[in-house]
Structures are given as C-alpha cells and as structure tokens.
Amino acid sequence: LVCSSSEMNMLKQPSWNIAPWKLVSAPFFQKSVEQDMTTSYDERSDFVSIGGFKHPPNVDSVRLLRRIWPRIRSHLPDAKLHVYGAYPTNEIGSMHDEKLGFYVHGHVEDIKEA
C-alpha cells in the first residue's frame, strides 16, 4: 500500500526494482489540501512527528529523532520538534526536553491541534 502519489512515483522508478502490479494507491491517510490553505515554507517553523506508539516503527522513529535531534539543533538552534501520538510509552515520554526543543505531547483529539 502506498499512501501518496509522491511515494507511488518514487517506487515506480526502475532503481527500486518493484513490480508495478505490487503497488496499490491507498491515500486514506490524507485529504487533499487546497494550495491557498497551506503555509509557505518561509512562514513555517518547527518539525512534527505523528504516529501511534503501539506501532513499533513509530517508536523506533522517535528514538532515532531523539538521538539525532542535537545535531539538527546545532544547525537550527531555535527549531522545535513536536511529537504526537496515542499510547506513548514511559520511554517516549521521558524524551520530552524543553531546553532541547524536543516536545512529547502524546495523544491529541484533532490533528489540527498539532
């Protein structure tokens, strides 16, 4: 299952060596966004990670982000990373560090709150 047209186009490239019949578009994770509703890159700040923590790859990704975040902050000292997701473990919660700009928020009812 492929979640976006960008992923689909990337995985169709010969270098990935994936038979096209194995790729199925399933864009149920995102709604179309009108261009005028998005914020330009110049107006954006911070980073966001969203994913439930009962899915082990999401836990792994936050562990990786926590490990590399100091290097990112060395280049972007004012940047913040906001981590959202249901069922954060104690380990994930303990990664919250305001001084480092690494914020673990946990579950939110509406993604617009993130």
C-alpha positions in Angstrom: 0.0 0.0 0.0 1.3 3.4 -1.0 -0.1 6.5 0.8 0.7 9.3 -1.6 1.3 10.0 -5.3 4.8 11.1 -4.4 5.6 7.7 -2.9 3.9 5.9 -5.8 6.0 7.9 -8.4 9.2 7.2 -6.4 8.6 3.5 -6.1 7.8 3.1 -9.8 11.4 4.1 -10.6 13.4 1.2 -12.0 16.1 1.6 -9.3 13.6 0.3 -6.7 13.0 -2.9 -8.7 9.4 -3.2 -7.6 6.9 -4.7 -10.0 4.1 -2.1 -10.7 1.4 -4.6 -10.0 2.6 -4.8 -6.4 1.9 -1.1 -5.8 -1.6 0.0 -4.8 -2.5 3.5 -4.0 -4.3 3.9 -0.7 -4.5 7.7 0.0 -6.7 7.3 3.0 -4.2 9.0 5.4 -4.5 12.4 3.9 -7.1 14.7 2.5 -6.4 16.9 -0.5 -5.3 20.4 0.6 -6.1 23.4 -1.4 -3.0 25.3 -2.3 -4.2 28.5 -0.7 -4.7 26.7 2.6 -1.1 25.8 3.0 1.6 27.9 4.7 4.6 28.8 2.6 8.0 27.3 3.6 9.2 30.8 4.5 6.3 31.1 7.0 6.9 27.7 8.6 8.8 26.7 11.7 9.5 23.6 13.8 9.1 19.9 13.0 6.3 17.4 13.8 6.2 13.7 14.2 2.8 12.0 14.3 2.2 8.3 14.9 0.7 6.0 17.4 3.1 4.2 19.7 1.5 0.8 19.5 3.2 0.6 16.1 6.9 -0.3 16.8 8.3 1.6 13.8 6.8 4.8 15.2 8.6 4.2 18.5 11.8 3.5 16.6 11.5 6.7 14.6 11.1 8.8 17.7 14.1 7.1 19.3 16.1 8.0 16.1 14.8 11.5 16.1 15.8 12.0 19.8 19.3 10.6 19.0 19.9 13.0 16.0 18.0 16.0 17.3 21.0 17.6 19.0 22.8 17.6 15.6 19.8 19.2 13.9 19.6 21.8 16.7 23.3 22.6 16.3 22.4 23.9 12.8 18.9 25.2 13.7 19.2 26.4 17.3 15.6 27.7 17.5 13.9 24.7 16.0 11.5 22.6 18.0 10.3 19.1 17.4 6.7 18.2 18.5 5.9 14.5 18.9 2.3 13.5 18.8 0.8 10.0 19.1 -1.5 7.8 21.2 -0.1 5.5 23.8 3.3 7.0 24.3 5.4 4.7 26.4 7.3 5.9 29.6 10.4 5.8 27.5 8.9 8.1 24.8 7.5 10.5 27.5 10.9 10.7 29.2 12.4 12.1 26.0 10.5 15.4 26.5 13.1 18.1 26.9 12.1 21.7 26.6 15.7 23.0 26.8 16.5 20.9 23.7 13.2 21.8 22.0 12.0 18.2 21.9 8.4 18.2 23.0 6.4 14.9 23.5 2.7 15.8 23.6 1.2 12.4 23.2 -2.4 12.0 22.0 -4.5 14.8 20.5 -8.2 14.6 19.7 -7.9 16.6 16.5 -4.8 16.7 14.3 -5.4 20.4 13.8 -4.4 20.9 17.4 -0.9 19.7 16.4 
